[in-house]
Amino acid sequence: MINSINRRLSLEELEGQRWPEPTPDATSLVKAVHALRARPIGSLTVEELRRMIGQNVGVPILLPLALEILRNTAPAQAEGGFYDDDLLSAVLTVNPATWVRSPQFAQELKCIVASLRDVSPYIESDIQAFQRALPDDL
């Protein structure tokens, strides 16, 4: 699926929805999320993906990008010992309904998680919550 998403397009373009400009008194987080929605998704950094997914913005589009990054980085991270990753935490803690709608992503995340050793207690807690939230048939 991720190969079919044009990474040169923004969330606004891909979703076909432009949010109104934030009010002058909006928080810096709100302003940042608005700005990130207008950027091409392929230009988003790991930290920006984490922020967007953590704020539940554009998850159906951004989740495959995040899983791709985790798939490519988790094995090397796992070899380095103690693993604590903000992007992984953001992905593990998305709304559990996401995994029902996208079981292929849940399966991919299960494989990524299975490759990890010596994770931080925070990540371990997120992994356990993710696994408990999965339907029995996943």
C-alpha positions as CSV (number, residue, x, y, z in Angstrom):
1,M,0.0,0.0,0.0
2,I,2.7,2.5,0.9
3,N,4.2,2.2,-2.6
4,S,0.9,3.6,-4.0
5,I,1.1,6.7,-1.9
6,N,2.7,9.7,-3.6
7,R,5.2,10.9,-1.0
8,R,5.5,14.3,-2.7
9,L,1.9,15.1,-1.6
10,S,0.9,16.5,1.7
11,L,-1.7,15.1,4.1
12,E,-3.9,18.0,3.0
13,E,-3.6,16.8,-0.6
14,L,-3.9,13.1,0.2
15,E,-6.9,13.6,2.5
16,G,-8.5,16.2,0.3
17,Q,-9.0,18.4,3.3
18,R,-7.4,21.7,4.3
19,W,-7.8,22.7,7.9
20,P,-8.5,26.3,8.8
21,E,-5.5,28.3,9.9
22,P,-4.9,28.0,13.7
23,T,-6.0,31.0,15.8
24,P,-3.3,33.4,17.0
25,D,-3.6,32.0,20.5
26,A,-3.2,28.4,19.4
27,T,-0.5,26.4,21.1
28,S,2.8,25.7,19.4
29,L,1.8,22.1,19.0
30,V,-1.4,23.0,17.1
31,K,0.6,25.3,14.9
32,A,3.2,22.7,14.2
33,V,0.7,20.0,13.3
34,H,-1.1,22.4,11.0
35,A,2.2,23.2,9.3
36,L,3.2,19.5,9.0
37,R,-0.1,18.7,7.3
38,A,0.9,21.0,4.5
39,R,4.3,19.4,3.9
40,P,5.0,16.5,1.6
41,I,4.7,13.3,3.6
42,G,8.0,12.0,2.2
43,S,9.8,15.0,3.8
44,L,8.6,14.4,7.3
45,T,11.3,13.4,9.8
46,V,11.0,10.5,12.2
47,E,10.3,13.0,15.0
48,E,7.6,14.7,12.9
49,L,6.0,11.4,12.1
50,R,6.0,10.6,15.8
51,R,4.4,13.9,16.6
52,M,1.6,13.5,14.0
53,I,0.8,9.9,14.8
54,G,0.9,10.7,18.5
55,Q,-1.6,13.4,17.9
56,N,-3.7,11.0,15.9
57,V,-3.4,13.1,12.7
58,G,-3.2,11.3,9.3
59,V,-2.7,7.9,10.9
60,P,-4.0,5.8,8.0
61,I,-1.5,7.6,5.7
62,L,1.4,8.0,8.0
63,L,1.3,4.6,9.7
64,P,2.8,2.7,6.7
65,L,5.6,5.3,6.6
66,A,6.3,4.8,10.3
67,L,6.2,1.0,9.9
68,E,8.6,1.2,7.1
69,I,11.1,3.2,9.2
70,L,10.7,0.8,12.1
71,R,11.1,-2.3,9.9
72,N,14.4,-0.8,8.6
73,T,15.8,0.4,11.9
74,A,14.5,-2.0,14.6
75,P,16.9,-4.9,13.9
76,A,20.0,-2.6,14.2
77,Q,18.5,-0.9,17.2
78,A,17.8,-4.3,18.8
79,E,21.5,-5.3,18.3
80,G,22.6,-2.2,20.1
81,G,21.0,-3.3,23.4
82,F,18.4,-1.3,25.4
83,Y,15.7,-0.2,23.0
84,D,13.6,2.9,23.6
85,D,12.0,4.6,20.6
86,D,9.5,7.4,20.5
87,L,8.2,6.5,17.0
88,L,7.6,2.9,18.1
89,S,5.8,4.1,21.2
90,A,3.6,6.4,19.1
91,V,2.7,3.5,16.7
92,L,2.1,1.0,19.5
93,T,-0.3,3.4,21.2
94,V,-2.5,4.4,18.2
95,N,-6.2,3.7,18.7
96,P,-6.7,-0.1,18.8
97,A,-9.5,0.2,16.2
98,T,-6.7,1.0,13.7
99,W,-5.5,-2.6,13.9
100,V,-8.9,-3.9,13.2
101,R,-9.2,-1.7,10.1
102,S,-5.7,-2.5,9.0
103,P,-4.8,-6.0,10.1
104,Q,-1.8,-6.1,7.7
105,F,-0.2,-3.2,9.7
106,A,-0.9,-5.0,13.0
107,Q,0.8,-8.1,11.6
108,E,3.8,-6.1,10.5
109,L,4.1,-4.4,13.9
110,K,3.9,-7.7,15.6
111,C,6.9,-8.9,13.5
112,I,8.8,-5.7,14.3
113,V,8.2,-6.1,18.0
114,A,9.1,-9.8,17.9
115,S,12.6,-8.8,16.6
116,L,13.3,-6.5,19.6
117,R,15.3,-7.5,22.7
118,D,16.0,-5.7,25.9
119,V,13.4,-2.9,25.4
120,S,12.9,-0.2,28.0
121,P,10.1,-0.7,30.5
122,Y,8.1,2.1,28.8
123,I,8.2,0.3,25.4
124,E,7.5,-3.1,27.1
125,S,4.4,-1.6,28.6
126,D,3.3,-0.2,25.2
127,I,4.0,-3.6,23.6
128,Q,1.9,-5.4,26.2
129,A,-1.0,-2.9,25.7
130,F,-0.8,-3.3,21.9
131,Q,-0.8,-7.1,22.2
132,R,-3.8,-7.0,24.6
133,A,-5.7,-4.7,22.3
134,L,-5.4,-7.0,19.2
135,P,-8.4,-9.1,18.3
136,D,-7.8,-12.8,18.9
137,D,-7.6,-13.5,15.2
138,L,-4.6,-11.2,14.6
